[in-house]
Amino acid sequence: MPRMAFLAIDIGNTRLKWSLFDAARPGAQLLAHGAEFLDHIERLADGPWAELPAPSSMLGCVVAGDAVRRRAEEQVTERFDCSPRWVVSSAAEAGIVNGYDHPTRLGADRWVAMIGARHRMLSQGPARPMVVVMIGTAVTVEAVDVHGRFLGGLILPGHGIMLRALESGTAGLHVPTGEVREFPTNTSDALTSGGTYAIAGAIERMVQHVRAHEGAEPACYMTGGAAWKMAPSMNGNFELVDGLIMDGLLVIAQERLLAS
């Protein structure tokens, strides 16, 4: 195992995802990876991490709150001899300029995903504007111009939240998940199709905004635990990227290492 192994952690609203790479750089070899539901974070040190050699550095992003972050930090320090470090959105980093009204209030996962997406886009060809989508408990849709400036983004409920809201606010509406249909003819399919097309419509509206603003076709990326379910219902050409946040963490880690 290389001595410069790097641990990347992404703590979302539902799960903690982790990946161990052979170096802190884009394109590094993936050595091991896994995920734990937030209720089971305490299993990491004596479970999935028990046989892993200690990484020389660690970087993560967290949106689940301080209490969850502290629980993760306890597992890192219990098992490994490296200091937990967490990304906080800033005015600019790794090729992305933050256009949020209050830059530090932008969710770290959104920030890291945009950084990962821009690095991926530049590795594929010339600079283009981007739309970056994460499909999870919540859905985020980010717009980035051709120069790497974050123009703004959308946040909307994920499919599960939509269904729970309908069930809690509509008498007698308790049906199993259905299929996405063009013309649903039962309640289960109507609910699933409605939620899917609501998300797709918001994403496609942002693509239109970016296209009009930039006068160019944006590169479109989609990531997140439920992205594969959403992708078939999209009209646009979205590239599915399994670990866009991990990609962003590798980019940031390298940039910080080179700057130190």
Phi, psi and omega in degrees: 000130180299148181288339184260029180302149187231131180255123177249135183230133177235111181255106179266200182281343185238321186225158169258120177254141180222151177217138175251124181246162181281352179197162178266073181203152176301140180082005180298153181287132176281122183262325180196155178201164179184184180208147176225140171295150186302330179292345186244019182304324184294352178279346191297308187300318181264359181246255185300331182270356190299324184259003182277135171296153184291129173289156178277341179206161181216142175215140181213171171230146185219135176239357187276355178110165186294323182297317178293319178301316180296322178296321177293318178300321178299321179291320179296311183288332177291322186262326187238154178262062175214151184276129176296132176231141185232140179284133171240129181303140183228184182294327180196144176193139171050041174093358178246131175257131189272114179266009179294148179303319176235094190308321184288348180272354176290133180304134183300325180294322178295316180299311182294320180297320178296321178296316178297320181293318181294319178298319179296316181298315181292334177284345182261346182163199181292163182297139177221159168295164184222153163238123184242121186241133171241126181250107179213217175304316169247164178244131176239143182226111187252143176247130181228132182279178187295337181269000179093013178272126175288115184277328183150171184204169180251149170232127178218162182293144173288175186300318181296320179294319178301313182295318180294324178295319178294319180295321182284337184254001183231121183298130173075011182264087178224092185229154179290162178296137182254204181248158176278120181231150175294321181228081184298139181237016171212163189294321180299312179293325179296319179293312181296316180293319180299314179295318181296315182287332175296315178294314180300320180296319179296318179296314182293328175296319178294322176300319177298317179300314182293318179301316180289320182292320187263343184065029181207157178283124181284151167283131187242126181236143179228133181217176179113162186299332181251014183298321183295333177285328185279326189305318182296342182265005181269141175280324184281174181267089180262132175273124176280125180236117187295317187235057184295324178292319176299319177301316179296321178296322177295319178297312181296317180300317178295315180302317181291324178295317180292331181276347184278000000 
